Amino acid sequence: MLKAVGAILGVLLLLLVTYGAAIEPRFILNKEDLQTRLPGLGQEWAGAEVAVFSDLQVGMWWDNDGMIERIVAETVAAEPEAVLLAGDYVYDDEHRLEEKVATVVELLEPLAETDIPVYAVMGNHDYEVGAVQELTAEFERMGFEVLSNEAAPIPSPGTGQGPGLHVVGIGPTQVGEADPAQALSGVPDDAPRLVLMHNPTTFEHLPADSAPMSVAGHTHCGQIAIPGLPSWSYLGLNDKEEIVARGLAPEEFGAPGNDMYVTCGVGFSIVPIRINAAPQLLMLQLQPA
């Protein structure tokens, strides 16, 4: 009897691993639409979309280039008003770094061939492997705006009445590169804004009413999040990251007037498996508050 139960459990485990390695991350794309109301936003922005994706993790063994290509293609086809990239473009170490950066550039090149504004922040892996300088140079050559604790306006889809929409880009907290005060200092007080960051833990350091909508990545939504087991079974998450590992942050997390959505990203960390944490393309659908 015990042998039979063991055999059944072994088969189920094999099926689960096969699904997590070969099915969910390679073929299942979670396209999430999020209604986003921003104080001060002009009527010309009503219904406009902003695309968000994160954590390509190029260089991870058996990485997810095919899904990155699909997300980029679907983003281009959607013709959003802007694209926000939330960091961790490369993975692992300095080995073959130029090759990894070249692959990132090749995968994102279709965005550069459009007139869609693209804004990017760097992630902790980009700093840890020493790729920030090279990635920044390549992104700027492609026409992307790389934000390191600074803000930039997004071109208006209309006549631009009233304060323009800004993107506030904050560096990754995990490697000590986050400076929210500096990033927010470049935004007029009454201007609508979207806050872009890599680490969700940055969110709790944002002043009240400074980030009506912010987006982050990093957690991979747990990467392996099996119902019935600990809430987020990805072992790299610390206690605070577990609180906001995916989706909208709890109301009690962060200062009043602020909100955050944590995306699932695309690639992997440690193992090339995703279970109940499919790759994600987030579309923010903007409306005036």
Secondary structure, 3 states (H helix, E strand, C coil): CHHHHHHHHHHHHHHHHHHHHHHHHHHCCEEEEEEEEECCCCHHHCCCEEEEECCCCECCCCCCHHHHHHHHHHHHHHCCCEEEECCCCECCCCCCHHHHHHHHHHHHHHHHCCCCCEEECCCHHHHHCCCHHHHHHHHHHHCCEECCCEEEECCCCCCCCCCCCEEEEECCHHHCCCCHHHHHCCCCCCCCEEEEECCHHHHHHCCCCCCCCEEECCCHHHCECCCCCCCCCCCCCCHHHHHCCCEECCCCCCCCCCCEEECCCCCCCCCCCCECCCCEEEEEEEEEC
